[in-house]
Amino acid sequence: MELIKAKVIKEKLTGWSEAKIGLRIVIFLNVFTVETFTDKVISEFKEYLEENIGEVERIRGYKFNPDGVVEAKFKKPGEAETCIQEMNEVEYNARVLKCFYWDGRQDYRRVTEI
């Protein structure tokens, strides 16, 4: 009983359960252009990921970001890792994707003009 209590306390303090240890959010660049963005484009991309990589827990497309940014949160960390290994520099809808783990800081809703 004490072992279970200690494990629960550890999970609350660290914010991680053993099932979710690892990075699960992947950022994709160049999925769409601002002109071609629709909800359908995002849902088709989600289906594509689920067919080729694994279960996507959440997906977001940042409509006004000129880099065509999509954020996908995978159910399992291993799926996110596989995604980055297999999808980086892959052609999708005549566009070359770039993908990497989200750094936890970058806000893709905000666009900086230089």
C-alpha positions in Angstrom: 0.0 0.0 0.0 2.8 2.4 0.9 4.5 1.7 -2.5 1.3 2.6 -4.4 1.0 5.9 -2.4 4.6 6.8 -3.1 4.1 6.2 -6.8 1.0 8.3 -6.9 2.7 11.2 -5.0 5.7 11.0 -7.4 3.4 11.2 -10.4 1.6 14.2 -9.0 4.9 16.0 -8.2 6.5 15.3 -11.6 3.3 15.6 -13.7 4.2 12.3 -15.5 2.7 8.9 -15.3 4.9 6.0 -16.6 2.6 5.5 -19.5 3.2 9.0 -20.8 6.9 9.4 -20.2 8.5 10.9 -23.3 7.8 13.6 -25.8 4.6 13.2 -27.7 4.0 16.6 -29.5 5.4 16.9 -33.1 5.5 20.1 -35.1 5.1 19.9 -38.9 6.1 22.7 -41.2 5.0 23.2 -44.8 1.8 21.1 -44.6 -0.3 23.8 -46.3 -0.2 27.4 -47.4 -2.3 30.2 -45.9 -4.4 30.2 -49.0 -5.1 26.4 -49.0 -5.8 26.0 -45.3 -9.2 24.4 -44.4 -10.4 22.1 -41.7 -10.6 19.3 -44.3 -6.8 19.7 -45.0 -6.1 19.2 -41.3 -8.4 16.2 -40.9 -6.9 14.6 -44.0 -3.5 15.1 -42.6 -4.6 13.5 -39.3 -5.9 10.5 -41.2 -2.6 10.2 -43.1 -0.7 10.2 -39.8 -2.9 7.6 -38.2 -2.7 5.3 -41.2 1.1 5.6 -41.4 2.3 6.3 -37.9 -0.2 5.8 -35.0 -3.0 7.2 -33.0 -3.2 11.0 -32.9 -4.7 12.3 -29.7 -4.9 16.0 -30.9 -4.1 17.9 -34.0 -4.0 21.7 -34.6 -3.4 23.7 -37.8 -2.2 27.3 -37.4 -4.1 29.0 -40.2 -2.3 32.3 -40.2 1.2 31.0 -39.9 2.9 31.3 -43.3 5.1 28.2 -42.6 2.0 25.9 -42.8 2.4 24.7 -39.2 0.5 21.7 -37.8 0.9 20.4 -34.3 0.1 16.8 -33.6 0.0 15.1 -30.2 0.5 11.4 -30.4 -1.0 8.9 -27.9 2.4 7.2 -27.3 5.9 8.7 -27.2 7.2 6.0 -29.5 4.8 7.0 -32.2 6.1 10.6 -32.0 9.7 9.4 -32.3 8.8 7.1 -35.3 7.0 10.0 -36.9 10.0 12.3 -36.8 12.3 9.6 -38.1 10.0 8.6 -41.0 8.2 11.9 -41.9 11.0 14.5 -41.9 11.8 15.6 -45.4 9.0 13.5 -46.9 6.8 14.8 -49.7 3.1 15.3 -48.8 0.7 16.9 -51.3 3.6 18.2 -53.4 5.2 19.8 -50.4 8.3 18.7 -48.5 7.5 18.4 -44.7 9.8 19.2 -41.9 9.0 17.8 -38.5 10.5 18.0 -35.0 9.5 17.8 -31.3 7.8 20.9 -29.9 10.2 22.7 -27.6 7.4 23.6 -25.2 7.9 27.4 -25.7 7.3 28.4 -29.3 3.8 29.8 -29.9 3.0 29.1 -33.5 -0.1 31.3 -33.4 2.0 34.4 -33.3 3.8 35.4 -36.4 6.8 37.7 -36.1 7.4 40.1 -39.0 11.0 41.1 -39.7 
